[in-house]
Amino acid sequence: MSNDNVQHPSHYTHGKYETIDVIEDITSGYDDGFTAHCVGTAVKYLYRAPHKHESPLEDLRKAAKYVEFAINRETKRAEENGKGTV
């Protein structure tokens, strides 16, 4: 299969599962769209980190930032619902 950077980019299809399928499965459990987006984006960066660039550091940092966004969102939601933080 030739590399198709739109339909099936090699840095998202290198493993057993295509990244988009993993993201869909993981994010299906979130009831907040923004949190789901952040988690999905973090998964995307983690999945491609060792495959897209010479060093994985940039993508690992991006993934960490999106996890931080998700944590902040869920912390805020918990506080607004009187559930405090964990």
N, C-alpha and C positions, 0 to 999 in steps of 0.2 A: 504494500500500500504506500503510495507516495505521500509526502508530507503536505497536508492541507491546513494552513494556518487559520482558516476560518471554521471549517467543519470538524476537523480532527487534528489539532496541533499536536505534534509529537511530545511536547513537554506536558501534555495532559492525558496522553494515551499510552504511556510507557509501561504501565503496570497491568495487573489483572483486570482492573475496572477503570472505566473512563471517569475522569474527575467529576463531570457534571452529574453522573449517576450517584456517586458518593455524596456529593453536596445535596442532591435532592433527598436522599435517604436521611442524612444527618439533620438537615434543617426541618424536616417534616414534624419534628416534635416540639418546635418552638411556636408559641402563640403570639409572639410579637414579631412583626415583619422586619423591623430594624435589627433586632437581635439575630434573627435568622439570617439576614443579609450579612451581618458582621461575621457570624460563625462560618457561613458558606465561603465568604471571601478569605477568611483565615485558612480554611481547608484548602482552597485553591492555591494560596501561596505556599503552604506546607507541602502540598503534593508536587508542585513544580520546582521547589527550591533546589534540589540537587541536579535538576535536568535543564533548566533554562539558561542559566548564566554560568560563568566560570566559577564563581563562588556562591554558595547558598545564603550568605549573610543578609543580603538586601531583602530577599523574600522572607527569610526567617524574621527579620525585624518588622516587615510589613504584617506578617501573620500575627506577631505579638501585639502590634498596635490595634489590629481589628479585634483580637480577643479582649484587649483593654476596653475598646469601645463597647463591646457586648457586656462586659462586667459592669461598666459604669451605667449602662442602660438598665440592666437588671437590678442593680443596687438602687437606682432611683425609683424604679417601679415598686420594689419591695418597700421602700420607705414611704412612698405615696399610698400604699395599701396597708400601712401600719404593721408590716411584717418585719420591719427592721432589716438588718443585714446579717448574713451568715458568716 
